[in-house]
């Protein structure tokens, strides 16, 4: 399993012989996956587990591999304590690709260390800031200084490799040999059949729209899929000529439609070096002809209304610094002015893109008008707004399988630049920006306003955000379908793993939490959410879960969620009783119900992303942060009584 010769991974730190000589005595060590290689390891490390004074901490072993940064406490407790059980990452482990910044902490300063470079000076404390807002703070006061230097350099070098082939997905050796139940209903949109099924499902007229295979070998655009849908009146040679005039050669693509042949279209802006709009107008004319009433399409210029990648990333960093401050002192300074600081991040203003999605949805349905989304290369805000419009209008996408298929279509196959936007590599093409998080946040806002409309829960959405930073799955690894196919050919492996196979990550008990107990499968109405800032909320579970000081012990929203699950079990049992002529067939002992009731005694307000050890954590929050969970009055009583 740990064979350096058979792996393409190359360590910058030390030699295999030196690594094998690290003495750890009886300390617990990180468990390695197939293809995972040990890079550096040292004992006597302290991990601070709260911001409060006096600070709580755990002692243990710190390890760096070609996949993860791992801290294994000496007193590791295998007992389930109300936390998500991840097969690939234990509670104090993070994928190296999720590391966003590394800081050297001294008594008076906090200095950022550059990824890809080395250190030679002594480091007593280190702070790791992750892309999902988690912060890990280590102390090396009792550790061997040479081993500490080695392990810090390992983190700096391997958190941002120079090329894709150094990511762990290329080394992970465990593959799926048979179809999986979690994958069988997902539409991949890689082949013509999936697009044809979508035309049939939406009852779109196939005389007006057709599946185009002109890009089968990516000869038209490496940023478009091999097959996609275009107006039936467009001949291939016309499409090829027009594509040359659009940025990234991303010409108009049909993504959703209605029986009246109003359609949702995505396309890029014209190449900035081209002034002549003739080819764009030709494509828009073909789109007009595909409408039953020959109405011209309405163009939504997303570049005018939305932030640039740099602006979005700046907003996210401000939000991260607010929701996960680097010190207890900073936490206290920010606490009583949380909402004013939140306003300054402008994050909630950006989630107002729901307004544009609602406007687009109304034009498609109320105005019976085809809508064309246009921006830059067509692979950022197009993904966000197109996905939201379809969630608003089509209940199919609100199921778990439908939502995964929607992401496959709008984000994976149509080429959102995950490598670039997630900053997976250390190169000049990086331009990080959390467009996918913005989409998930907007979806969460919809879930809050329409809790019975979605089959999936907020835990599912938060887990999906975490999954994007685990470089085992090809789903969120590449910039385009072309890159994905090329990687599969070059590795000569059966396949990379899909993020949609959750059985590779979690036990059934955690997968069950992805389902929304309030979901009503008969709810098929369109959604028209309130989208002004006063009606938008902070996604507490996702953004605040690492901040132990604001957690409600044995309380909060999870208690409501679990209670709903108990009620759902009771309702299903009563329905079954009605099906057998009123005979009560319910067992006297319901294991599922008892498991939930037992779980309710263990969980905190950020369940399943925080541990419940039966003790209060940190310090009590002030008015602003506490009010975020104020709707659960019983939870506040629980907190007060601790």
C-alpha positions, 0 to 999 in steps of 0.5 A: 500500500505504501510503495514509493516505486509504484506511485507517481507521487514524488515527495519533496521531503526526506527519503523513504528510509528516513521516514521509516525510522521515525520512532512513535512508540505506542502512539496511535498513527493515521490509517492510510488509504490504498495508494496513500503514502506517508511523507512526514510524522511527529509526536508530542503535538498539541491541537487547540480545540477552542478559542476560549481562555483557558484554551482546551487542547488535545495531544497527539501525533501529526502526520502528512501524507500525499492525501491529508493532514492528520492529527490523531489524539493520544486519547482518541475515543472511537465512541460515536459522539454525534459527529459525521463518520467519514470513511476517508477522513477522521474528525481531525483530518483534512485533505491537503487540497483543502488547505487555503493558508498557513500562518506562523503564530508567535506571541505578537504576530501572525505571519502568512507562509507561502505555499510551495516554499520552505521554511528554515526558522523555528516555528512554535505554533502553526495555524491552518486555514481551510477552504471550508472555513475550518481552522486548525491551530497546532502548538509544537512546544514539546515536539522535536524541532527538526521533525516540526520543520520537516512536517511544516515544509511537507504541508507547504509543498504538498498543499498546492502541487504544480500539476493535476497528476500529483493530486491524490485522485491519481494515486488512489488505487481502490476502484469500483468494480460494479454498479452502485445503487447511489449512481444508477439514477444519476444522469451524467449528460456525457452521452446523447441518450441523457440529453434526449431523455431530458428533451422527452422529460421536459416535453420539448419539441424535437422538431425544434431542438436536436442533439448535436455531436459536432464536438465529439472529439472536442474539435469545436471547443474543449470547454463544451461537452461532446454532445449538447442540444442546439436549435434544430435549424442550425447546421453543424458548419454554421455552429462551428463558424459561430463558435469561433466568435465566442469566448472559449468557443462556448456557443449557445447551448440549450439546458432546459425547456417547456412544452411551449418550446420556451427554452433556457439557453447558456452562452458566452460573451463574444470574444473581446477582440471581435467587434462584428456581432453577425455570428451572435445574431445568427445564433440568436435568430435560430433560437428565435425560430425554435420558439412556437410563437417565433418570439425573440429571446430575452438576454440576461447579461450576467456580467453587468449584475454580478461580482467578478471572481476577485470580488466574490473571493474577497467577500468570501474571505471577509465572511470566513474571517467573521465566522471563524476568527483566528483568536478569542480576542478577535471573536469577542471584538466582533461578537456584538457587531456581528451583523454590521460586519456581516453587511460589510462582507456583502455576501448576502448581497451576492446571494441576492442573485436569487432575484435574477433567477426569479426574474428569469423563471418568470420570463420563461413561464409568465411571459412565455419567453426564451431566456439566454444567459450570457457572461464571460466564458459562460462557465461561472455565473451561468452555472449559478443562475441556470441551476437556480432557475431550474430549481425554481421551476422544476421539482425534478431537480429538487430530489437528491438524484435530480439535484446531482444530475443538475450539477452534472449538467450545469457544472461538471459537463458544461465546464465550470472551472473547478481546478481554477476556482478551487485553487487546486494547483500552484500556478498562474492560472489560479483565480479562486472564487466560490461560485459553487458555494454561492449556488449551494448557499442560494439553494439553502435559502430556498430550502429555508423558505420552502422546507417541504419542496426539497428531498435533501437536507441542509446537511446534504448541502454542507457535506457537498461543500466539504466533498468539493475539497476532497481530491479523490473524486473526479466530479469536482477536480477538472476545468472541463469535460475535455480535461476529465476525459484526457486524464482518464485516458492518460492514467489508464485506470478503469475510472476515477471515483464519482462524488455521488457514490456516498457509500464510499464516504459514509455509513448508512446512518449518515447518508440517511441524514441527507434526506429531508424529513419534511419533504412532500413529494406531491409538492410540484409548485414553482418557487418564488422566494423572497430575495431581499437581504432582510429575508436572507439568512446566514447559513449557520451550519456551514459557516459557524460549525467550527466555532465552538463558542457559539454552539448550543450544547444538546440543542439547536436546529438538529433537535427539531430535525430529529424530532421531525424524523421521529414524527415521519416514522410514526406517520409512515407507520400509520399509513401502513396501518391504513393499507391493511384495513386499520390493523395496527401492525407496528412493532412494539419496539421500533429500532429506527425510532429508538436510535433517533431518540438516543441520538437526540441526547447526544447532539449539539446545534452543529450536528453532525459536524461537531462532537458532543462530549457532554460539556459546554465548549468555549464561552457563551456568545453575545447577543448577535451570534446567539440570536442566530438560533433564537427561533429554538427557545428550548435550545436557549434554555438548554444552553442557559442551564448548562 
